[in-house]
Amino acid sequence: MIELKNISKIYESNENNRVTALKDVSINFKEGELILLKGPSGSGKSTMLSLIAALSKPTSGEVIVDTKRISKLADTFAATYRRNNIGFIFQKYNLIPNLSVEDNILLPLIPLNLSEDEAQKHVKSVMEKFHIAHKKEIAVKSLSGGEQQRVAIARANVNKPKIILADEPTANLDKELSLKFIEILRELKSQNKTIIVATHDPLFFGLDFVDREIEMLNGELLV
């Protein structure tokens, strides 16, 4: 479903300041797999997720999703690709603090031109599914970390994406909330979503529903 072919990504502010985030990486992800990208900060995990989401473009190589080459998409087409295919759970949630839970979850649906009733049906469904409906009118800045994460997960799923990308999703959670997030991942996997989680949290390691654990270091895959 997802193929990275000879991907390199170099961040370069000037000739004397080059950071190679990924070095000639090639890897495939199958539909319905749950994959862990393991490794310390700076190993290239987040960069790989951003390329799959078309949030950034590789310096060289190709990213192919469902036979479509997405690595060179113009920004407008990249946004459409994300809207139709990707649910992204960010480490710091990326919610709009002053908006309500309901409005934060609704945002990804606005470009789809759904009827108000249909959009509300989508939002209500994911709020109930991820146990945040009772907070729907509260501004997210007033929520706990665990509640904000549930809002972020609901928002990532409201457009029914085929691919879920999670970047250090438990970095701001305690152990109890992290374990609850892991159970949410188990449920998402049962829906045949393709899920890639970048993490160095040992709670994820050795889980029975994880298909592969891929170690990364200094922009390379360790095999």
Backbone bond lengths (Angstrom), bond angles and torsions (degrees), N, CA, C in turn:
res aa  C-N    CA-C-N  psi(-1)  N-CA   C-N-CA  omega(-1)  CA-C   N-CA-C  phi
1 M - - - 1.464 - - 1.534 111.44 -
2 I 1.346 115.62 -41.31 1.468 120.96 179.56 1.520 108.38 -124.25
3 E 1.318 115.98 129.78 1.463 120.10 179.61 1.528 109.75 -132.21
4 L 1.313 116.23 127.35 1.458 122.50 171.35 1.523 107.67 -107.13
5 K 1.331 117.06 123.49 1.461 121.79 -175.66 1.524 110.03 -117.65
6 N 1.322 115.99 110.07 1.472 122.25 174.64 1.525 111.98 50.98
7 I 1.346 114.56 49.93 1.467 120.76 -175.65 1.530 110.76 -83.46
8 S 1.310 115.23 128.60 1.463 121.76 167.48 1.524 108.06 -127.11
9 K 1.331 115.16 144.82 1.458 120.30 177.08 1.513 108.85 -136.04
10 I 1.315 116.10 118.97 1.457 122.32 -178.61 1.528 108.77 -119.32
11 Y 1.330 115.99 124.48 1.456 121.41 173.42 1.527 107.17 -95.63
12 E 1.319 115.99 127.42 1.460 119.64 -171.51 1.525 109.83 -139.84
13 S 1.333 116.08 108.30 1.457 119.32 176.13 1.526 111.14 -86.89
14 N 1.320 116.40 -29.36 1.470 121.49 172.70 1.530 107.18 -161.42
15 E 1.318 116.67 177.54 1.464 120.87 -174.53 1.526 112.37 -62.01
16 N 1.319 117.28 -26.96 1.460 120.44 -177.29 1.527 113.23 -95.94
17 N 1.322 116.71 2.21 1.465 119.85 -177.25 1.525 109.34 -135.21
18 R 1.325 115.48 82.11 1.464 122.21 179.76 1.524 109.74 -115.01
19 V 1.320 115.73 131.12 1.463 121.36 176.16 1.524 107.51 -119.83
20 T 1.326 116.03 118.81 1.459 120.59 177.81 1.527 108.24 -93.07
21 A 1.326 115.44 105.95 1.470 120.52 -176.13 1.521 112.02 -82.85
22 L 1.327 117.49 -34.97 1.463 122.91 176.04 1.518 109.52 -135.51
23 K 1.349 115.92 140.16 1.465 120.91 -175.79 1.525 110.17 -123.79
24 D 1.313 116.90 99.09 1.461 122.91 172.28 1.533 112.10 50.36
25 V 1.318 115.55 53.90 1.472 121.86 -176.75 1.524 110.21 -90.34
26 S 1.321 116.38 131.17 1.466 122.34 173.07 1.527 108.69 -128.35
27 I 1.333 116.00 128.90 1.465 120.36 -179.16 1.519 109.35 -162.34
28 N 1.337 116.84 151.80 1.458 123.25 176.06 1.525 109.90 -118.14
29 F 1.340 115.93 146.90 1.455 122.82 172.94 1.529 107.67 -124.79
30 K 1.320 116.85 128.07 1.456 121.21 -178.06 1.526 111.02 -87.49
31 E 1.327 115.24 154.36 1.457 120.40 176.69 1.526 110.34 -60.15
32 G 1.335 116.11 134.05 1.456 121.25 177.67 1.515 114.88 84.30
33 E 1.337 117.80 -1.54 1.463 120.55 178.51 1.524 110.96 -79.14
34 L 1.336 115.26 150.24 1.455 121.85 167.34 1.529 106.91 -114.95
35 I 1.318 115.12 117.10 1.467 122.43 -173.62 1.516 109.75 -117.24
36 L 1.327 116.87 135.96 1.455 121.82 170.09 1.522 109.44 -100.83
37 L 1.323 116.00 130.62 1.457 121.91 167.83 1.525 106.75 -100.61
38 K 1.320 116.04 112.89 1.464 121.43 -175.66 1.523 109.85 -105.78
39 G 1.311 115.22 151.83 1.456 119.43 175.46 1.512 111.29 148.56
40 P 1.330 117.19 161.73 1.464 121.20 -178.98 1.515 111.82 -71.31
41 S 1.321 116.14 169.94 1.458 120.64 174.64 1.526 109.56 -57.00
42 G 1.333 115.45 137.83 1.458 120.07 -179.58 1.511 114.39 88.11
43 S 1.343 117.19 5.46 1.462 119.39 -177.46 1.526 112.78 -83.94
44 G 1.333 117.66 -12.11 1.462 121.12 177.89 1.519 114.32 109.71
45 K 1.334 118.23 1.79 1.464 121.56 -176.60 1.535 111.48 -61.88
46 S 1.317 116.36 -52.26 1.466 120.03 -177.03 1.520 111.26 -64.96
47 T 1.324 116.43 -36.27 1.467 119.90 178.07 1.517 110.75 -62.29
48 M 1.327 117.21 -41.63 1.463 120.22 178.46 1.522 110.75 -61.31
49 L 1.338 117.95 -43.50 1.460 120.47 178.64 1.531 110.96 -62.64
50 S 1.322 117.27 -41.13 1.461 119.77 -178.07 1.528 111.47 -65.47
51 L 1.328 117.31 -32.03 1.465 120.68 177.98 1.528 110.70 -72.11
52 I 1.331 117.07 -41.05 1.466 120.37 178.50 1.528 110.52 -64.74
53 A 1.322 116.49 -33.59 1.463 121.56 179.09 1.524 112.78 -83.51
54 A 1.328 117.43 -1.94 1.467 122.38 -176.51 1.523 112.04 58.98
55 L 1.342 115.86 29.71 1.462 120.59 171.96 1.516 110.86 -80.56
56 S 1.329 116.29 -20.94 1.459 121.79 173.58 1.524 108.09 -145.35
57 K 1.319 115.65 168.14 1.461 121.07 -177.17 1.528 109.60 -115.52
58 P 1.337 117.48 145.65 1.460 119.55 179.00 1.529 111.15 -71.09
59 T 1.315 115.33 153.70 1.465 120.04 172.84 1.526 109.90 -70.52
60 S 1.331 115.45 -37.48 1.467 120.89 174.15 1.521 108.45 -151.66
61 G 1.322 115.69 159.58 1.450 120.90 -179.04 1.521 111.69 97.10
62 E 1.326 115.77 -179.16 1.458 121.07 -175.08 1.527 111.28 -133.20
63 V 1.337 115.11 143.84 1.459 122.35 170.48 1.521 106.97 -113.45
64 I 1.333 116.37 124.40 1.467 122.14 -177.26 1.527 108.09 -122.09
65 V 1.329 116.43 126.34 1.453 122.08 178.85 1.522 108.01 -127.03
66 D 1.331 116.05 121.92 1.471 120.73 -177.66 1.531 111.16 51.32
67 T 1.309 116.17 45.98 1.475 125.64 178.33 1.524 113.22 69.94
68 K 1.322 118.86 0.88 1.465 121.27 179.59 1.523 109.79 -99.84
69 R 1.321 116.18 133.03 1.461 121.45 178.62 1.523 108.42 -83.31
70 I 1.323 115.91 108.26 1.467 119.67 -172.68 1.527 112.45 -102.64
71 S 1.334 116.75 -4.41 1.465 119.54 -172.66 1.525 113.66 -73.56
72 K 1.333 117.72 -17.71 1.465 119.90 -179.26 1.523 112.33 -116.28
73 L 1.319 117.07 15.14 1.457 119.98 -177.76 1.528 111.59 -63.46
74 A 1.325 115.57 139.25 1.466 119.90 170.70 1.524 108.80 -63.63
75 D 1.325 116.42 157.31 1.467 120.45 -172.05 1.527 112.76 -56.01
76 T 1.336 117.51 -40.67 1.469 120.58 -179.10 1.516 110.94 -62.19
77 F 1.328 117.00 -44.75 1.464 120.94 -179.78 1.529 111.11 -71.78
78 A 1.332 116.62 -32.09 1.463 120.12 176.82 1.527 110.31 -64.46
79 A 1.322 116.85 -39.94 1.465 120.87 178.52 1.527 110.45 -64.26
80 T 1.323 116.85 -40.42 1.467 120.48 177.81 1.521 110.76 -64.75
81 Y 1.328 116.38 -42.48 1.465 121.08 177.68 1.532 110.53 -58.43
82 R 1.343 117.47 -47.09 1.470 120.92 179.59 1.528 111.04 -61.81
83 R 1.319 115.59 -44.47 1.460 120.20 -176.84 1.530 110.97 -61.70
84 N 1.310 116.71 -35.67 1.463 120.62 -175.14 1.523 113.77 -88.99
85 N 1.335 117.73 -18.72 1.461 119.30 -169.29 1.523 116.17 -127.64
86 I 1.337 118.10 -26.03 1.464 121.38 -165.46 1.516 112.19 -115.46
87 G 1.327 115.73 134.05 1.459 122.37 164.83 1.520 107.40 -114.49
88 F 1.325 118.25 121.55 1.471 121.84 -173.85 1.521 109.14 -114.92
89 I 1.340 116.03 124.16 1.464 121.94 175.83 1.521 107.28 -106.05
90 F 1.314 116.33 110.63 1.454 121.78 -174.11 1.527 110.89 -88.24
91 Q 1.328 115.30 154.49 1.466 120.91 179.63 1.525 111.17 -59.04
92 K 1.328 117.45 -40.80 1.467 121.07 -177.19 1.529 111.38 -105.18
93 Y 1.337 115.70 21.00 1.466 124.72 171.36 1.529 113.81 73.83
94 N 1.362 118.52 -40.43 1.471 122.41 -179.70 1.534 112.16 55.93
95 L 1.308 115.90 39.75 1.460 121.10 174.25 1.530 109.56 -88.11
96 I 1.338 116.23 163.18 1.471 120.73 175.97 1.524 107.78 -95.57
97 P 1.325 117.64 108.90 1.475 121.84 -165.84 1.513 115.12 -55.95
98 N 1.332 117.72 -38.66 1.457 119.83 -173.40 1.529 113.48 -86.50
99 L 1.320 117.13 -8.34 1.458 119.97 177.17 1.522 110.02 -86.05
100 S 1.308 115.67 155.20 1.462 120.90 178.55 1.523 110.67 -71.51
101 V 1.321 114.62 166.19 1.465 121.09 174.31 1.528 109.94 -53.74
102 E 1.326 115.44 -50.22 1.465 120.73 -176.99 1.521 111.58 -59.43
103 D 1.334 117.38 -44.53 1.460 120.61 -177.20 1.526 111.73 -69.52
104 N 1.331 117.73 -36.34 1.464 119.90 176.34 1.527 111.04 -61.25
105 I 1.322 116.78 -41.73 1.461 120.47 -178.44 1.530 110.76 -71.63
106 L 1.313 116.64 -30.84 1.461 122.00 -178.44 1.535 112.69 -70.29
107 L 1.315 118.20 -26.95 1.470 121.43 -170.49 1.531 114.68 -51.91
108 P 1.342 120.49 -45.84 1.471 118.48 -178.29 1.526 114.40 -63.90
109 L 1.339 117.09 -16.80 1.465 120.43 -178.14 1.526 113.15 -86.83
110 I 1.321 117.04 -16.07 1.468 120.22 -174.37 1.531 112.52 -57.19
111 P 1.353 119.84 -44.41 1.470 118.82 -179.08 1.537 113.83 -70.28
112 L 1.330 117.96 -9.96 1.467 120.32 -175.46 1.530 113.02 -83.23
113 N 1.329 116.76 -8.61 1.466 121.63 178.08 1.531 112.75 56.28
114 L 1.318 116.17 40.04 1.456 120.84 175.02 1.527 109.28 -75.31
115 S 1.316 115.94 157.39 1.457 118.50 171.75 1.526 108.80 -66.11
116 E 1.342 115.90 158.19 1.468 119.09 -179.15 1.521 110.89 -59.83
117 D 1.335 116.77 -40.82 1.469 120.18 -179.77 1.522 111.37 -63.70
118 E 1.324 117.23 -42.27 1.465 120.84 -178.38 1.521 110.95 -67.47
119 A 1.339 116.45 -42.89 1.463 120.40 178.66 1.524 110.41 -61.89
120 Q 1.333 116.99 -43.94 1.463 120.26 179.64 1.522 111.40 -64.40
121 K 1.323 117.11 -33.73 1.463 120.90 177.97 1.528 110.18 -64.54
122 H 1.339 116.75 -42.94 1.467 120.97 177.01 1.525 110.80 -60.68
123 V 1.330 115.57 -47.54 1.471 120.84 -175.79 1.527 110.00 -65.28
124 K 1.327 117.15 -46.02 1.454 120.64 179.91 1.524 111.29 -59.71
125 S 1.330 116.01 -40.35 1.463 120.65 -178.12 1.524 111.52 -61.31
126 V 1.346 117.30 -47.90 1.469 118.62 -177.11 1.525 111.66 -75.39
127 M 1.339 118.07 -31.08 1.459 119.04 175.98 1.526 110.50 -62.24
128 E 1.326 116.81 -42.10 1.459 120.40 178.85 1.527 111.01 -69.21
129 K 1.304 115.95 -40.18 1.460 120.77 -177.43 1.519 111.37 -62.63
130 F 1.325 116.74 -38.59 1.458 120.71 -177.04 1.524 112.29 -105.60
131 H 1.336 116.05 20.44 1.469 123.55 167.52 1.531 113.19 57.04
132 I 1.330 115.03 48.56 1.462 118.77 177.92 1.537 111.18 -131.00
133 A 1.341 117.11 5.34 1.463 121.13 -176.08 1.532 112.10 -61.86
134 H 1.328 117.42 -32.22 1.468 120.54 -178.34 1.521 112.77 -69.71
135 K 1.336 116.62 -9.30 1.467 121.06 179.55 1.532 111.57 -111.13
136 K 1.312 117.90 14.14 1.461 121.32 -166.18 1.531 114.37 -58.35
137 E 1.328 118.34 -29.85 1.467 120.82 -176.30 1.525 113.04 -95.23
138 I 1.315 117.35 -0.02 1.471 121.47 -176.79 1.527 110.15 -89.15
139 A 1.330 116.70 139.11 1.468 121.14 174.77 1.527 109.14 -63.92
140 V 1.326 117.15 137.37 1.465 119.19 -173.58 1.530 112.27 -65.66
141 K 1.330 118.16 -21.79 1.463 119.61 178.89 1.528 111.76 -64.76
142 S 1.335 116.16 -17.82 1.465 120.60 -179.52 1.523 113.03 -91.94
143 L 1.325 117.76 -1.44 1.463 121.69 -176.12 1.523 111.47 -89.86
144 S 1.326 114.90 158.74 1.468 120.16 172.40 1.529 109.63 -72.79
145 G 1.336 115.65 170.14 1.461 120.00 179.47 1.519 112.35 -60.79
146 G 1.327 116.63 -42.65 1.454 120.07 179.35 1.516 112.53 -64.47
147 E 1.338 116.51 -38.27 1.458 120.72 178.43 1.521 110.85 -68.50
148 Q 1.337 116.72 -41.05 1.462 119.21 177.19 1.518 111.23 -62.06
149 Q 1.320 116.33 -37.11 1.459 117.72 178.91 1.529 111.41 -66.41
150 R 1.329 117.03 -38.24 1.461 119.18 177.46 1.526 110.80 -63.33
151 V 1.326 116.69 -36.66 1.468 119.73 174.75 1.532 109.78 -62.53
152 A 1.335 116.06 -44.15 1.465 119.86 -179.84 1.530 111.34 -62.98
153 I 1.325 117.04 -38.94 1.466 120.74 178.67 1.529 110.12 -67.56
154 A 1.344 116.55 -42.76 1.463 119.89 177.80 1.522 110.69 -61.32
155 R 1.324 116.92 -44.35 1.466 120.09 178.70 1.526 111.27 -61.37
156 A 1.340 116.91 -39.59 1.469 120.67 -179.58 1.519 112.21 -66.49
157 N 1.333 117.21 -20.78 1.461 120.95 -177.12 1.522 114.60 -106.47
158 V 1.326 117.92 -4.77 1.460 120.19 -171.55 1.525 112.15 -66.92
159 N 1.334 117.89 -28.11 1.464 120.25 178.58 1.527 112.41 -93.64
160 K 1.337 116.51 12.79 1.463 123.60 177.43 1.534 112.14 53.19
161 P 1.339 116.89 56.76 1.467 119.74 -176.71 1.523 111.79 -73.32
162 K 1.326 115.14 155.73 1.464 120.21 175.61 1.522 111.18 -82.87
163 I 1.336 116.37 -24.15 1.464 121.95 -174.34 1.525 109.54 -122.49
164 I 1.339 116.34 128.83 1.467 122.22 174.27 1.520 108.15 -112.69
165 L 1.327 116.87 125.88 1.453 122.96 176.38 1.524 108.27 -115.48
166 A 1.320 117.00 129.02 1.470 121.48 -177.66 1.532 109.17 -127.45
167 D 1.313 116.43 120.78 1.464 122.00 -175.88 1.527 109.61 -105.86
168 E 1.330 116.54 106.46 1.469 122.56 -178.25 1.532 111.06 46.16
169 P 1.335 117.94 56.28 1.466 120.48 -169.95 1.517 115.07 -68.84
170 T 1.335 118.63 -16.85 1.470 119.75 -179.36 1.526 112.40 -108.97
171 A 1.320 117.25 12.43 1.466 120.38 -175.35 1.524 112.38 -60.60
172 N 1.339 117.55 -30.48 1.462 120.95 -176.88 1.528 112.71 -108.59
173 L 1.352 116.60 18.32 1.464 120.69 -176.61 1.522 110.76 -117.52
174 D 1.341 115.68 151.84 1.460 119.18 173.24 1.529 109.04 -80.24
175 K 1.324 116.39 178.55 1.461 120.22 -173.53 1.522 112.00 -62.18
176 E 1.321 117.04 -42.90 1.465 120.26 -177.55 1.529 111.39 -61.09
177 L 1.333 116.13 -46.22 1.463 119.98 179.84 1.530 111.17 -68.93
178 S 1.336 116.25 -33.53 1.463 119.54 177.53 1.524 110.91 -63.68
179 L 1.317 116.61 -40.61 1.465 120.49 178.63 1.528 110.84 -66.09
180 K 1.320 117.28 -35.69 1.461 120.23 176.21 1.529 110.58 -65.44
181 F 1.330 116.51 -39.42 1.463 119.63 177.28 1.526 110.61 -62.98
182 I 1.322 116.99 -40.15 1.467 120.73 179.23 1.526 110.64 -60.58
183 E 1.333 117.24 -37.35 1.468 119.57 178.19 1.526 111.02 -68.73
184 I 1.339 116.91 -32.84 1.469 119.90 174.70 1.529 109.70 -64.57
185 L 1.327 116.75 -40.72 1.460 120.00 176.91 1.517 111.48 -60.57
186 R 1.322 116.01 -40.50 1.473 120.13 179.00 1.538 109.72 -58.99
187 E 1.329 115.71 -43.14 1.461 119.92 -179.75 1.530 111.10 -65.63
188 L 1.331 116.81 -42.62 1.467 120.15 179.26 1.522 111.14 -63.06
189 K 1.329 116.13 -38.54 1.466 119.23 178.06 1.523 111.12 -62.79
190 S 1.334 117.04 -36.54 1.461 120.58 -179.64 1.522 111.78 -65.31
191 Q 1.340 117.28 -16.38 1.465 122.14 178.14 1.530 111.87 -90.91
192 N 1.341 116.26 9.69 1.466 123.29 177.25 1.528 113.04 66.46
193 K 1.320 116.77 27.32 1.459 119.52 172.92 1.526 109.12 -80.10
194 T 1.309 115.80 147.79 1.455 121.61 173.31 1.527 107.42 -86.65
195 I 1.328 117.25 122.24 1.468 121.90 -171.28 1.518 109.33 -126.88
196 I 1.322 115.87 128.00 1.465 121.31 175.99 1.522 107.88 -123.77
197 V 1.322 115.91 121.93 1.463 122.03 -176.70 1.525 108.82 -116.73
198 A 1.324 116.16 122.12 1.467 121.27 173.22 1.526 107.49 -94.03
199 T 1.338 116.82 121.66 1.463 118.90 -175.00 1.518 111.15 -159.36
200 H 1.320 115.38 153.88 1.470 119.57 165.81 1.534 109.35 -122.62
201 D 1.348 116.05 20.16 1.456 122.31 179.03 1.531 109.17 -81.92
202 P 1.327 118.24 117.04 1.474 120.14 -177.29 1.519 114.20 -64.08
203 L 1.340 119.03 -14.80 1.461 120.62 176.96 1.531 111.72 -60.80
204 F 1.327 117.11 -24.67 1.458 121.32 -178.49 1.528 112.84 -82.85
205 F 1.319 116.77 -18.82 1.457 119.56 -169.18 1.528 110.74 -77.80
206 G 1.327 115.88 132.60 1.459 121.17 176.75 1.516 114.94 80.98
207 L 1.335 118.55 12.94 1.461 120.87 178.57 1.526 110.10 -67.41
208 D 1.336 115.81 142.72 1.466 119.33 -173.01 1.519 113.91 -71.55
209 F 1.343 118.43 -16.61 1.458 119.31 -178.61 1.532 112.72 -102.74
210 V 1.323 117.37 3.83 1.460 121.73 175.61 1.531 108.84 -84.59
211 D 1.320 116.40 129.43 1.468 120.80 -177.12 1.528 112.67 -80.96
212 R 1.333 116.58 -40.82 1.465 119.51 -178.85 1.523 110.22 -147.08
213 E 1.327 115.58 145.75 1.460 122.26 171.33 1.526 107.12 -117.09
214 I 1.326 116.33 120.75 1.459 121.67 -174.92 1.521 109.04 -114.96
215 E 1.295 116.10 119.83 1.462 121.89 -178.42 1.524 110.03 -86.85
216 M 1.334 115.55 135.51 1.462 120.92 177.58 1.525 109.53 -125.69
217 L 1.321 115.08 147.30 1.463 121.21 177.55 1.520 108.19 -154.72
218 N 1.324 116.26 127.90 1.456 122.22 175.79 1.537 112.66 51.68
219 G 1.339 115.05 41.49 1.458 119.50 175.26 1.509 115.84 79.60
220 E 1.326 117.38 10.08 1.454 120.59 -178.85 1.520 110.19 -127.26
221 L 1.346 115.93 157.46 1.453 121.65 174.34 1.511 109.22 -87.35
222 L 1.334 116.49 134.46 1.460 121.03 176.18 1.522 107.72 -96.95
223 V 1.309 117.34 124.86 1.468 120.93 -179.51 1.523 110.06 -123.95
